[in-house]
C-alpha cells in the first residue's frame, strides 16, 4: 500500500512539472497515475470516479499547457538581463501601464547563420510574425499586450509563443562551453 502512495506522489510530481510538454513524460505520468491510485468500483461508482478524476486533472492540465515554458532562468550580461530560449517557448513579459503593444528584442548568437539562417516565428492569437536571422545581432518583433496565452492573464503583459528553426550548443563550438541547447536570447528591460 505504501508503494502505491510513493508511485502516486511521483506521478503527481511529474504531472505538475513544466516538462509535461514531452509526450514520453505524459505517458509515464498516466501510467504511474494508473498504478498509484486504487479506485475500485466497490468503493466508488464509475461515474463518481470519472468526475473525481476530471475535477482533479482538468485544472492541472490547463495550467500546465498555458504557463510559460521553454525558457532558461534570467541571466545578467554586459548589456542587461536576458533569458535563453529553447527551440519552442511560451513567453510572458510585462508591458508598460496602458500600453497596447510592446517591442520584444531577441539576440541571435547561433553560429553559421549566414549559410543556414535561423527562422524565428513569434505567434499570438490573431497575429503571426516571422523573422529571418542571417547574422548575429539584435532583432525585434511587436506583440500585443493583454493577449491571454498565460493563466492568469493580465492586461499589462505581452504573452507570445516562439518557435525556432534550429538551436545550438555552445560546448560544440568551444571546449568547456555551455552544454545547454540554446535558441535566442529574449532581452529584458
Secondary structure per residue as TSV (DSSP state, phi and psi in degrees):
chain	resnum	aa	ss	phi	psi
A	1	X	-	360.0	-40.2
A	2	X	H	-68.0	-30.3
A	3	X	H	-63.3	-38.0
A	4	X	H	-65.4	-37.0
A	5	X	H	-67.1	-39.1
A	6	X	H	-63.6	-44.9
A	7	X	H	-62.5	-41.5
A	8	X	H	-64.4	-41.0
A	9	X	H	-64.4	-43.2
A	10	X	H	-61.4	-43.2
A	11	X	H	-62.4	-41.8
A	12	X	H	-66.2	-38.3
A	13	X	H	-62.4	-44.0
A	14	X	H	-63.9	-38.5
A	15	X	H	-66.5	-32.6
A	16	X	H	-89.8	-7.9
A	17	X	S	-78.1	161.2
A	18	X	G	-70.3	-12.4
A	19	X	G	-80.3	7.4
A	20	X	G	-61.3	-16.6
A	21	X	G	-66.1	-19.7
A	22	X	S	-86.1	129.9
A	23	X	H	-60.1	-37.6
A	24	X	H	-63.0	-40.7
A	25	X	H	-69.5	-38.8
A	26	X	H	-62.3	-42.8
A	27	X	H	-66.0	-44.7
A	28	X	H	-59.9	-42.5
A	29	X	H	-62.2	-45.8
A	30	X	H	-60.8	-41.9
A	31	X	H	-62.5	-47.4
A	32	X	H	-65.0	-38.0
A	33	X	H	-63.1	-39.1
A	34	X	H	-64.9	-36.4
A	35	X	H	-77.3	-31.4
A	36	X	H	-85.1	-27.7
A	37	X	-	-97.3	134.7
A	38	X	-	-110.4	80.5
A	39	X	-	-109.0	89.7
A	40	X	-	-88.1	145.1
A	41	X	T	-57.3	-25.8
A	42	X	T	-68.0	-25.2
A	43	X	T	-92.4	-40.0
A	44	X	S	-135.2	145.4
A	45	X	-	-71.2	153.1
A	46	X	H	-58.1	-37.3
A	47	X	H	-65.9	-41.3
A	48	X	H	-68.5	-38.0
A	49	X	H	-62.8	-45.3
A	50	X	H	-63.4	-42.1
A	51	X	H	-64.8	-41.6
A	52	X	H	-61.5	-47.1
A	53	X	H	-65.4	-38.3
A	54	X	H	-64.8	-43.5
A	55	X	H	-65.9	-35.7
A	56	X	H	-73.2	-44.1
A	57	X	H	-88.3	-34.0
A	58	X	H	-57.4	-49.9
A	59	X	H	-65.1	-33.6
A	60	X	H	-67.5	-45.7
A	61	X	H	-64.2	-44.2
A	62	X	H	-60.7	-44.3
A	63	X	H	-66.5	-42.5
A	64	X	H	-64.0	-38.2
A	65	X	H	-77.5	-19.2
A	66	X	H	-110.1	1.4
A	67	X	S	-92.9	172.1
A	68	X	-	-64.5	146.2
A	69	X	E	-156.6	167.2
A	70	X	E	77.3	18.7
A	71	X	E	-124.7	141.6
A	72	X	-	-85.4	164.5
A	73	X	-	-61.6	159.5
A	74	X	-	-59.8	140.3
A	75	X	E	-127.7	154.6
A	76	X	E	-104.5	123.4
A	77	X	E	-114.6	-177.5
A	78	X	T	-63.6	-25.5
A	79	X	T	-103.6	11.3
A	80	X	E	120.6	-161.7
A	81	X	E	-89.7	149.4
A	82	X	E	-155.3	163.7
A	83	X	E	-128.6	133.6
A	84	X	E	-77.7	143.1
A	85	X	E	-101.3	166.0
A	86	X	E	-95.4	-157.4
A	87	X	E	-70.3	-35.3
A	88	X	E	-130.0	140.5
A	89	X	E	-153.0	154.2
A	90	X	E	-117.1	123.9
A	91	X	E	-119.2	143.4
A	92	X	E	-133.2	119.5
A	93	X	E	-126.0	148.7
A	94	X	E	-70.5	145.6
A	95	X	-	-108.6	159.9
A	96	X	-	-66.3	150.9
A	97	X	T	-55.1	137.0
A	98	X	T	65.5	10.5
A	99	X	-	-79.0	141.0
A	100	X	S	-96.3	-24.4
A	101	X	E	-137.5	161.3
A	102	X	E	-142.9	139.9
A	103	X	E	-90.4	126.3
A	104	X	E	-106.6	131.5
A	105	X	E	-105.4	132.2
A	106	X	E	-117.7	140.3
A	107	X	E	-112.5	123.7
A	108	X	E	-103.0	127.6
A	109	X	-	-127.5	12.8
A	110	X	-	-62.1	134.1
A	111	X	T	-67.5	155.2
A	112	X	T	60.5	36.9
A	113	X	T	-72.7	-25.2
A	114	X	T	-65.5	-43.5
A	115	X	T	-81.1	-33.0
A	116	X	S	-135.1	83.0
A	117	X	-	-58.4	149.9
A	118	X	E	-94.3	129.1
A	119	X	E	-104.5	122.9
A	120	X	E	-109.8	124.1
A	121	X	E	-107.1	126.0
A	122	X	E	-114.2	119.9
A	123	X	E	-127.3	142.8
A	124	X	E	-138.4	163.2
A	125	X	T	-57.6	121.9
A	126	X	T	87.4	-4.2
A	127	X	E	-148.1	153.0
A	128	X	E	-152.5	127.3
A	129	X	E	-125.5	144.7
A	130	X	E	-122.4	127.5
A	131	X	E	-114.3	126.1
A	132	X	E	-98.7	114.4
A	133	X	E	-99.9	109.6
A	134	X	-	-107.7	-7.5
A	135	X	S	-151.9	154.0
A	136	X	S	-59.6	141.6
A	137	X	E	154.3	-166.7
A	138	X	E	-96.2	140.4
A	139	X	E	-134.0	154.0
A	140	X	E	-137.0	155.5
A	141	X	E	-140.3	149.1
A	142	X	E	-102.8	127.7
A	143	X	E	-123.0	155.0
A	144	X	E	-83.5	145.5
A	145	X	B	-88.1	143.2
A	146	X	T	89.0	6.0
A	147	X	-	-77.1	127.4
A	148	X	-	-86.7	85.3
A	149	X	S	-104.5	-27.1
A	150	X	S	-110.8	138.0
A	151	X	S	-104.7	133.7
A	152	X	S	-78.6	141.1
A	153	X	-	-76.4	138.9
A	154	X	-	-123.6	145.1
A	155	X	T	-67.5	-23.3
A	156	X	T	-98.0	31.5
A	157	X	E	-126.5	148.2
A	158	X	E	-106.8	117.6
A	159	X	E	-114.3	131.4
A	160	X	E	-155.9	158.8
A	161	X	E	-103.1	145.7
A	162	X	E	-131.2	145.2
A	163	X	E	-135.4	132.4
A	164	X	E	-110.7	148.7
A	165	X	S	-73.4	-27.4
A	166	X	-	-158.5	159.6
A	167	X	-	-126.2	176.1
A	168	X	B	-146.0	163.4
A	169	X	-	-123.5	114.6
A	170	X	G	-56.7	-31.3
A	171	X	G	-64.9	-20.1
A	172	X	G	-80.0	-17.4
A	173	X	T	-95.8	-37.9
A	174	X	S	-131.4	129.0
A	175	X	T	-62.4	131.9
A	176	X	T	80.2	9.9
A	177	X	-	-78.4	-179.9
A	178	X	-	-58.0	134.7
A	179	X	-	-99.1	4.2
A	180	X	S	-72.5	157.1
A	181	X	-	-89.8	111.8
A	182	X	B	-111.9	145.2
A	183	X	-	-105.5	-100.6
A	184	X	-	-122.3	163.2
A	185	X	E	-89.1	131.3
A	186	X	E	-94.6	111.9
A	187	X	E	-82.9	130.7
A	188	X	-	-87.3	-174.6
A	189	X	-	-69.9	360.0
